[in-house]
Amino acid sequence: MISQKAYAKVNIFLKIIGKRADGYHLIASRFMIVEDLFDIVSFKKKEFSHSFCLEGEFTCKTSQNTVYKAYKALLEYTNSEKLREYFYEHKVVVEKNIPAFAGLGGGSSDAATFLKMCNETLSLGLSIKELAQVGEKVGADVPFFVYGYKSANVTGVGEIVEKFDEKSLHVNTFTPCIEISTPAVYKEYSQNFYAPLSKEKIAIILQTPSSEILQKFIREEANDLYLPAKKLYPSLVEYERDGWFFSGSGSSFFKTKD
């Protein structure tokens, strides 16, 4: 059996800076790994079968799962018979600890970990950049997890990942039982909250250490998606606490540990 940890992340800040021609929002964000919250992805022997086998407590069908999508994207990119045959004899088992629909990147992290495990286990010879390109086809957050940085500035629609040198912050996370639709939150932002920052202000934020961001900003200032999320899901207000920030499109809150 082969196993690796798939870590969660939080968005220290998340700012919208514009839109692409296809309507996708362009972001500027600081992603940081949460070192004590992770899923475990394992490859285990199974009885021979031509079907891809994925086990875990998921909230979606296998065909919609990010790990399965990563497998299909990697197979398409490499056309590797070795990859195909390996999963005739092995299944993927994911021990889920990262909540779903939470803004913590659990599905993206699982997919990225799967891609890296395949590359290492089967000696596919792909570079990190190539793996990130494959991951981008699965989800916008996947490239960050492929690169494996503890802290990084993430721009574009999530595909541009630049390591940010700083000491990792230890954070607590709290996830209410609210399943948030990321597309719905972005749509609400676009229709009623659209106010992208200037390039000059974004450049300053991107160079500001995470600890300073959390000292200078309040929750609504740090994450452009919080107000539209709260408008769509009013029950979020019940979980607001001073010093707690909002990750991604939610529903998770986080704060630095005392």
N, C-alpha and C positions, 0 to 999 in steps of 0.2 A: 504494500500500500504506500502511496505517495501523498503527502498532505502539505498544504501551505495555508498561512493565514491571509485573509482578505480583509484589510482594515477599512473602517468607516472614515469619513471625512466631515469636516464642518466648513462652512463658508464664513471666514472672518468678516469679509465684506462681499457684497454682490451688487455691482452697479451696472445699469444698462447704458450703453454708450451709442446705440443706434440700431439700425436694421439692415440686413442684407436685402438684395433685390428680390430674393425669394420669400421674404417676410420673416425669416429667422432673426431673432434678436441677437445683437452683438453684446457681449458682456466683458466686464473687467472684474475679476474676482480673485481673492486669496483663498486657496484651498489648503487646509491643514489636516494631516492625518490624526485620527483619534487612536492612540496607541493601545488603549485598554478596551476597545470595542471592535470585535472582528468576527467574521464568519470563518469557517474552516472548509476549504475545498480539498477533496480527496479523490484519487483515482484508485478504484478497487477492482479486483478480478471478478468477473461474472461468467455465467454460462454463455457459450458462444451464441451470438445473435447478430443479425445484420442491422438491427435497430439501435439508435443512440439511446442510452439509458441514463436518466437523470433522476436522482432521489434527493428529497429535501422537503421541508415544510414551506411550500411556495403558495402564493396567492393567485397564480396564473397557470395557464396550460403550458406544457413543455414547449410548444411551438412559439409561444410568446416570451419564453424565458431568455434572459440575456446570455446565460451560459450556452444554451442551444444556438442562439443567434451567433455567438462568438465562434462556435464550432463550425457552423455553416459558412461564415465569413472567412474563417481560416482555411477551410477546405477549398473554397472558391479561389482564394488568393494563391494557395500553394499547389492545389491539385495533387496533394500528397497521398499516395496509396498507403504509405506507412501510417499516416494519421487516421485514415479511414479504417484500416485493419486493426489498429490499436483499440479503437472503441467498439469493435466487434467482440473483444475479449475483456474490456474494462468498462465499468460504469463510473459516472461522476456523482459523488455524494457531497452535498453541501450541508454543513451544520450551521443553521441560521441563528444568528444572535443580533444582527443589525435589523431594526424594524423596517418594514416596507412602507412606501409612501411617506417617507420621513425626512427627506432632504439630507440624508446621511450617505448616499451613494452606494448602498449595499449591493444592488444589482450590478452596477457598473464595476464595483470592486471585484465581485465574483467573476465577472466576464474577463476582466484584465488579468486576474490571477490565473484563470483557466488558460488564457492565451500564453502567458509566460511559462506555465507548467508544461504545456504541450511543446513549446519551443525548446525547453531544456530537456524534457524527458525523451523526446523523439529526435533531438539534434537537428531541428529543421533549419537552423542557420540563419534565422531572420534577425535583423537588427532591431534595437528598441524602437527606432523610428518607423520601421516597417510594421512592427506589432501595433504601434500607436495608430498607424493608418488603417490597419484592419479593425482595431477597436473603435475608431471613429465611425465606422459603418454600423456599429452596434448601438452606440450611444455617445452623447456629447461629453459625458464625464469620464468615459473609459480611458482616453489617452493619459489623463492625470495619474490614474492608478497604474497604468503600464510603466510610466517613467519611474514611479516609486519614490518620488521626492517627499520629504516630510512636510515641506511647505513650498508652495509655488504660486506664482501669478498665472492665472488662466484667462486667456482672452480669445477673441474671435467668437465662435459659437461653442468653444470649449476645446478646440483642437490645438491651440497654441499654448504650450506649457513651458514656463521658464522657472527654473529653480530659484527660490528666494532664500538666501542664507540668513537664518535666524535660529534662535533657540526655540525648540518646540514648546508650545504651551500645553499644560495638562488641563483638560477640560472635563466637566461633567455634562452629560446630555440628558434631556428629558423629552420623551415623545408622547404627546397625548394620543388618545385613540381616535384620531381624525385622519381619514384617508383623503389626502389632497391631490387634486389633478394638476400636475405641472402645466400642461397646455392651457387649462382654464385660467390659471393664475397669470400666465404670460398674456393671454388674450385680454383679461381684465386690466392688466397694467397698460397694455397698448391702447386700449379704448378710453381709459379714464385717469391714468396716472403718468402717461408718457412724458418724461422730462429728462432726457439724457444730459449728463454732465459734459462740460467742455473737455477737450483733450488735455488742456493745461491742468485742470483739477484732477483728472484721472491720473495723469503722470505723477502728480504729487502723492496721491493715495497709493499707487503701485509701489512707491519707494518707501512707504511708511511701515515700520515694523508692526506686527500684529498686536503686540501689547499696547502700543500707542493708539492704534485704531480703536481698541476696546475701551480705552480710557477717555478718548476724545468724543467718540460717537455714541449716540443712543441707538436703540434697536432699529427704529424707523429710518435713521440716517445711514446706518451701515448696510441695510439690505433693502433694495428698491422693491422687492417682491412682498415685503411684509404687509404693507397697507392693502394692496389688492387681495392678498390671501385672507386677510382679516375681514375684508368686505364680503368675500365669497363664503367664508367660514367664520361667522361671528363668534362662535364658541371659543375661538382662540383667545379671546380677551380674558376668559376665565383662567388662563394659564400664564398670563403676563406677570413677571416678577422683575423687580429692579435688578439690573446687572445681568439679566439674561438676554441673549441675542438669538436671532432666528437664522436657521441654516437652510440655504437653498430656497425652494418654494415651500418648505416645511413638510411636516408639521413640528419638527423638532426644535427645541430651544437648547441653548448651551451657555455655559459660563466657565470662566477659569476657576480652577480649584483653589481654595484658600490655603 
